[in-house]
Amino acid sequence: MLTAIVLLPTAIAALLLCVPRSAPRLLFLSAWAVTAAAELVLTVIVWAGYRADGGMQYETRARWIPSAGISYHVGVDGLSLPLVAVTCVLFLACALYAWRETKRVREFAALFLFLQTTCLGLFVALDLILFFVFFDLSIVAMYFIIAGWGHQGAARAALKFFLYTFIGSLALLLGFIGLYLAADPHTFDIVDLTRANPLAGRSTYGALVLLAIAVGLAVKTPTVPFHTWLPPAHTDAPAAGSAILAGVLLKMGTYGFLRIALPVLPDAWRDHALVFVVVGVVSVLYGALVALAQTDFKRMVAYTSVNHMGYIILAIGAAGAVGAGQDEARRLAVTGSVFQMVSHGLLTGALFLLSGVLYERGRTYEMSAYSGVAARAPVFAALTGVAAFASLGLPGFSGFIAEFQILTGSLGPEPVATGLAVLGILLTAGLFLRALQQVFLGPLRLPAAAPGADRPFPDIRLHEGLAIVPLLALGVVLGLAPRFVLDVIEPASRAVLELLAR
């Protein structure tokens, strides 16, 4: 089942590339949307058959390069299944949002389908080299999406994105090779490495391997100071590309920490947990402060991603720093970090699609070019307001559940760091409220209308609403009734903490 979920999008992409480019535009878009919907249905079936306390499930293992200890090994547990689900939801939303796309539609749909395979493959991979292959292929697909369909300056932003993240992937590969050499017998299998704990008692070697893996994952996350590729990539990417970049690709870094760094390198993680706590707090505050200084709406949202990813790094760092008698706090921190990945994917994905709506109407992201938009587009204003309040962690939305768990779990072991991180919530509230006031309230002021627009600022169109409203609705559902997701995450969180305590 997992293999079918992973490979189906690429199979459809290959078929689309066999169809002449002169075929009707809607053929390619319909195939993309139907495939994305089928992927979501298959994921729901997997979720329905998943047993929350059953550990790794739906496993498939086959020989790939046995002489090097490499296998095709996939499976899901409570860490990966929610991310697989949110990935399918976001790709379906982007397929619907792109319904009016007219530029090289065949290639656009095929690239997104291939990108979906790389994202899903990484979240289910249980072999380090398989993880690395999907990690690198996602960079390639996103590079072409940014460069081919981005805004002015997209080529430079795409190149910076590729070079930064590719260098990070090389550091990641060095760390994986270090784990392979330390294991006896040599293997890249994550489950076998986790069970063997090959670097137990080897503090220097473990620290070097953790450094390499952490740098590679920190670039992808991204954390300060490895974040500088993110704002230009987001600003110049098409709206659907930005939604996937923030909603899915950034989670590859944080997921890697939970899947690889904590359980495979428990000694090294405990020894250096404070470093990750500091990096997390700096990312929280820096991301929020720089976002507050932005005048470009999409760039502002991009920096809030640095802020929100910082909370996850803080939580998993605090989980390693917790002393005896803090088991409940540790569980809350890890569970909250996974829930934050899901919440951020939905809410920030919606914000980037809404920023695309703004750009499609006015051909600029500059907030100073707009005023009083709510009078002309009340539904668009309402959806943006909901997304902003959800993203700043207002109770009733998924962001509140995630941040509450993270801060509660981190407060005991790291009270000073957690206290500073709370300031990030205040700053995020300020920047979103300022943006809403500037763009949507006051006297009406609009930039020049987009060419061909039927009126200066049309409200949300049907395909845009079908893409954005479900993301926000899921944010509300997870904020009011999070139990069905937490029941899946919590057993896996306990398993990670048991491995970390060895």
N, C-alpha and C positions, 0 to 999 in steps of 0.2 A: 504493500500500500504506500509506504513512504517513498519508495523508488518511483512509483507512478506519479505521486504528487510532485516530486522534484523534477522529473524529466519531461512530464507532459508539456509544460510551457515551451521548452526548447524544441520539442518535436513539432509543435504547432508553428513556432517561429521559422523552422526550416521549411515547412510546407508553404508558409506565406512567401518566403523568398523565392519559391519556385513559380509563384503566380506572377504574370506580367505586371509591371508597374502601372500599366494603363488600365488595369481593372478598376471597377468602381471603388471609390475611397471608403465607402461604408462597408465593403466586404472585409477589408483589413481591420477596421475598427470593431466590426461585429465579431469577427473571429477572436480578437483580443479580449473583448468583453465576455464572450461566452466561455472562453478558456479560463479567464480569471474567476468567473462565477463557478465553473466546474471545480476549480481548485479549492474554492471556499467550501463547496458542498463536500468534497472528499475530506477536507480537514474537519468539518463538523462530524462526519462519520467516525473519523479517528478519535475525536474528543469524546464522542458518545460511547465508544468502546474502551476508553482509557480508564484504568483503575487507579485512583489517586494514590493508594498506598502500595502500588505494585512495583515501584522502581522503574528501571528502564524497560520500555515496551516497544512493540512493533519492530524489534531488532532484525536486521538483515546483515549477514557477514559473509563475504566472499573473498577468495584469494585475488589479489590484484598484482602486487609486485612482491611475492613472498620472500625472495632473496634479500630484500631490504626491510623486511618486517612491516610492509605496507599492505593494508587490506581495505576493501570497500566495506565499511562498517557504519551503519546508520541506525538510529533509534531515537525515541523521544521520552522525556520525563517531564516533571513539573517545571523545570527551568526552560526547556525548549518548546514545549507544546503551546504555551500562551504566545510566544513570539512567532511561531509558525502561523497561528491563527491571525494575529494582528498583521502579519505580512500579507496574507491572502486578502484580508479586508482592505488594506491600503492599496494593493495593486488593482483590486476591483474598482475602488473609488477613483483611482487615476485613469483607468480605462473608460469609465463613464465621463469623467471630467474632460477627457481629450476628444470627445465626440465631434467637435467642430474643427479638429486639427486638419490642416490642408497641406502642410509642408512634408514631402517625402513620407507619406503616411505608412507605406509598407515597411520601410526601414524603422520608423518610429515604433510601430507596434512590435516588430520582431525584436528590437533591442530591449524593450520593456519585458517581453516574455522571457528572453534569455536572462535578463537581470533577475527576474523572479526565480528562475531556477537556481542561480548562484546564491541568492538570499536564503531560500528554503534549504538548499543543500548544506550551507554552513551551519544552520541551526540544528540539523539532524545529524551532522557528521560526528562520528566517534573515533576517527583516526586523524592524527595531527596533520598528515600530508593531505588528506581529503579536505580537512578544514582549511588548510593553506591554499589549495587549488581554488576552492570556491571564494575564499577571501580575495585572492588576486583577480579572478575573473570578474568579480563585482566591480573592481576598480576600472577594468577595461570597458565594461558596458556603460558605466556611469560617465566615463571620460567622453565617449562618443555621444551620449545624450546631451551633455553640457555643451560640447563643442559644436554639435550639429544643429541643435535647436534652441540654444541659449540666446541671450540678448547681446547687446554690444559689449565687447570685451570678453565674450564667452571663451574664445580660444585661449587667451592668457589664463583665465580662471581654471579652465579644464586642465591645462598643462600643469599649473601649480598643484591642483588637486591630485593629479596622477603622480607627479614626482614625490610629493610629500608622503602620500599613502603607500606608494610602491617602496620607498626607502624604509618606511615603517614595516612593511611586510617582509623585507629582507632581514631586519632585526628579529622579527618574529620567527623566521625560518632558522636563524642561528640558535635561538632558544629551543626550538623543537629538536634540532640536531643534538644540542646539549643533553636534552632529556633522553633521546635515543641512545646516545653513547653511554649514559649513566645506567640505563636499564640492563638487566641480565636475566634472561636473554634480551638482545636488542629488539625493540619494538616501537612503533609509532602509535599503537592502539591506546586511546585515552583511558578506556576501562581497565586495561591491563596495567598501565602506568599508575593509575589512581590506586589500584589494589597493591602494587609493589612498593610505592613510595620510594623511588630509587635514590633520592637525594637526602634521605633521612640521615642526620648526623654529619653532613658535609656542608657546613655553613657557607664557606667561601664559594664553592662550586654552585650551591643553590642560589646564593645571592646574585651571581653573574647570570645564571640562567633566568632568574626572575627579572633581572634588569632588562635583558634582551626581549623577553616576552612582554614585559610591561611597557617598554617603549613602543613596540609594534602595536599593541592594543590601545595605548594612550593616544597615538596619532589618529587612529580610526575613531576614537570615542567622540570628540577629541577633548583632551584636557589641556589646561595651561601648562607649559608654554608651547604645546604642539598643535594649537588650534588655528593658526593664522591662515591655513588653506580654506577654512570653512566659510567665512563671510563672503569672499568673492565667488566661491563656488555656488553658494545659495543665491546670491544676488543676481548672477548672470545665468543660472540654470532656468529652464522652463519650469512652470509651476508644478507640473506632475513630477519632474525630476527632483525638485526641492523637497516635495512631500516624501518621496521614497528615500532620498538622502538623509533627511532628518528622522523620518519615522522608522526606517529599517536599517540602513547602513551604519548609522552611529551605534546602534545596538549590538553590532558585531563586536565592537570593542568591549563594551561592558559585559556582554554575554561571555566573551572569551575569558575575562577575569573569573567569572563564576564557574565556568565549565573546566578551565585548565589551571589557572594560577592558584586558586585557593585549594582545590582538592589534590592536585598533583604535587604542589610545592608547599605543604602546610608549614613546615619549619621556617622556610624563608619568608613566607607571608606573615607569620606571627612576629618574626624578628624585625620586619620592616613595615609593619602595619601603620605606624605613625606617619611614615612618609606619604602613604596614600591618603591618610586623613588630612594632612596639610595640603596636598595637591587638590583634594576634593573641596576644601573650604576656599582655597584661593580661586578655584574655577567657579564656585558659586558666586563669590563676591565680585570677581573680575567680570564674569559674564554679565551679571546684572548691572554693574556700574557702566560698562561700555555700551550695553544695550540702551541704558538711560540716556546716553549721549548721542544716539543716532537720530538722524532726520529722515532716513530711508526706512520705510515700514518693513520691507522684507529683510533688510540687514539687521534691523532691531530684533525681529523674530529669530534670525540666525544666531545672534548672540545669546538669546534666552536659552537656546539649546546647550550652549556651553555651561550656562548656569544650571540647567536641569540635570545634565550629565554629571555635574559636580556633586550633586546630592547622592547619586549612585556610588561614586567613588568614595565619598565620605562614609556611606553606610557599610560598604564591604571592607573598608579600612578599619572602621570601628569594630566590626565583627571579629577581626583578628586581634584587636587590642583588648577585648573584654576579658576580665579576670574570672576567677571561680565564682560560682553563684549567680552568673549573669546569663544563663542559658536562654531565658525568655527574651531578654534584650537582643541577644545575638540573632535569635530567630526572627524577631521583628525587623531588624536591620536588613537581613538578607531577603526576607519576604517582601519588604517594602521596596528594595532595589529592583526586584523583578517586576513588581506591580508598577513601579515608576517607568520602566521600559515600555510596558504595555500602554499606560496612560499617556506618556509623552508621545508615543507613536501616533495615537489617535488624535490627540489635541493639536499637536504641532503640525501633523499632516493636514488637518483642517485649516489651520492658520495659514499655511503656505498655499493651499488651494484658494483661500480667500484673498491672499495677496495677489494671486494670479488674476482673480476677478478684478481687483482694483487696477492692475496694470493693463488688462485687456480693455478696460473702459477709458482710462486716461493716459496710457502709454508712459507712465512714470510712477515710481514708488515714493517719490518725495512727498512727505506728509504736508509740507507747507503749500503744496499746489492744490490741496483740497480743503474744503470746509463745508459744513452743513449737508453732507452727503445723505444723512438719514432722511432728509425731506424728500429727496429724489429716489432713494433706494432703501426703503425701510426694512425689507426682509434681509438685504445684505448687511445693513447696520446691526440688525438684531442677531444674526448669525455670528458676526464678528464680535459683538459684545459677549455672547455666550462663550465663544472660543477663548476670548481674552480672560474672562472671569474664571473659566475652568482651568486655564493654564496657570493662573496665579495662585491656585490652590484653594478656591472658595469651597466651603462645605457643600455637599450635595453633588460634587463632581469627583471623578476618579483621581484627579491631582491631589485633592485633600487626603484621601485614603493613603496614597503613596507617600506623601510628605509627612503625614502624621506617623506612619510606621517607621520611616527612616529617622525622623528626629527623636521619637520615643526610644527607638533601639540604640541610637547613638549617644543619647544624653548621659546615661550612666557612666560609660567608659571614657567619653570625651566631652565633658560638659562645656569647656571653653570653646572648642571647635564647633560644637552644636549650637551654642549661643550665637556665635558669629554667623553661622549658616542661616539662622532665623532671620537675620537682617536681609538676606537675599530675597526672602518672601516679601518683605516690605518694599524693597527696591523694585521687584517685579510688579507689584501692585501699582506703584507709582508710574512706571514706564507705560504699562498698558492703559491706565486711566488717562494719562496725558495723550497717548495716541488716539484713543477713542474720542476724547474731547476735541482734539485738533482736527481730525478727519470728518467726524460725523455731526458735530454740534456747531452752533453759530450760524452766521449768514452763509448762504450758498455760494461756494466758489469752486469752479471746476477747471481743470486744464483743457486744452483743445481736445475736442471729441476725437475718438479713434476713427480712422478712415473707414467709411462704410457703416458706421454706427447709425441705427435708426433714430436715436436721440442721444443727447449728451452723456447720460449715465443711466442705461437701462438697469433694472433690478435683476436679481438672481434669475438665471434661465433654468429650464427644467433639468438639463443634464448636469448643471452645476449644483443644483439642489440635491439631485439624486446622489451625487458624490459626497457632498459636504454634510448634509443633515444626518445620515446614518453614523458618521464618525462622531458627531457631537452627541447624538442619541446614545451611542455606546458609552461615551464619557459620562453621561448622566446615569445610565444603568449601572455601570461599575462604581459610581459614586454612591448610589442608593442601595444596591444589592451586590456587593463585591464577593459574596461568599462562594459562588460557584467557581470563581477564578482562584480565590485564596485557598480553597480546598485542594486544588491541583498543585499550587505553588508550595504550600507549607510542608508537606512531607519531603519534597525535594530539598527544601531549605534545611530541614533537620539533617538530611543525609549529608549535605555539604558541610554542615557544622561538625558532624561526627568525624568526617574525614579531616577537617581542619584541626580538630582537637587531638589528633594522634600524636 
